[in-house]
Amino acid sequence: MISESARRIIAEGGITIRVRRSGMLQNISFTVRKVRLGSGEFTEIYTKKVIDMSELQRVAKETGLPVEAENGRAFPDGMGANDFILQG
């Protein structure tokens, strides 16, 4: 189940979040995008920046959405891609 804040992020098309990169806090813009997986797709927020996996996991937990950066993807605790797939 997608939270109300996650729905708002999707509706707005993105979000800017303070993330620790290279020991510094930075405001990073994430955009909403659809990812095809099999016959379905899921929605995630994405940035082209490289972000530590621990920070990606924190952002996923806070937003309630999958998060992808240039170096990997993280899902909210206890969830995976199948929890977000919309059958097409």
N, C-alpha and C positions, 0 to 999 in steps of 0.2 A: 504494500500500500504506500503510495507516494504522499508525503506530507504536504501541508498547505504551503510551507515555505519553498519546497521543491517545485510545486506547481507555479508559484510566483516567479521563480528563477527561469523556468521553461517559458512562461508567458512573456517575460521581459527579454528573452534571448541571450541572457548571460548575467554575470555577476563579477564584481571586483572584490577580492579577498586578500587580507594581509597574510602573507606566507613568509616563513623564514627560508631564505636562500643564501647560501655561502655565509652563514652567520649573521645575516642582516634581515630585518623585516622589510618586505617590499609589498606594494600593492600590485597584485597580478590580476589581469583580466582573463576571465574564462568565458568562452562562448558555448552555446548549446549546439549540439550536433547529433544527428542520428547515425547509428552504427548498425549495418546489416549483419545478421548472424543467422545463418540457415535461411529458413523461410520467414523469419521475423526480423524485427529491429528493436533496438533500445535507445533511449536518449541518455546522453552524458554531457558533462561540461568538459571543455578541452582548452588547453593552452599549449603553445609551441615551446614554452620554456622547459628547462630541466629542473625538476623539483624532487627533493628527497622523498623516498617512498613513505617515510613516517609522516611527512607533511601532507602528502596526497591522501593517506589514510585519514588523517585528521579532518581534511576538507570534505572528504566523502562522508564521514560521520556527521559533521556539522550541517552539510547541505542535504543529506539524505539521497544524494545522487551519485552514480558512478563518475569518477574523475579520471581524466587521462592527461598526461603530460608527455613530453617528447621521450621520456625514459620509461614509461609504464602506465598501468591503469590500476586504480583502487576502487573497491566497492565498500559501501557502509558495512559495519560489523554484522556478520551472520548472513550476508546477502551475496548473490552472484548475479551474473548476466541473466539467468533464467528468471529472476525475480522482477526484472524490468522489461522483458521481451513483450512486444505487441505483435501478435501474429498478423502476417500480411496476406 
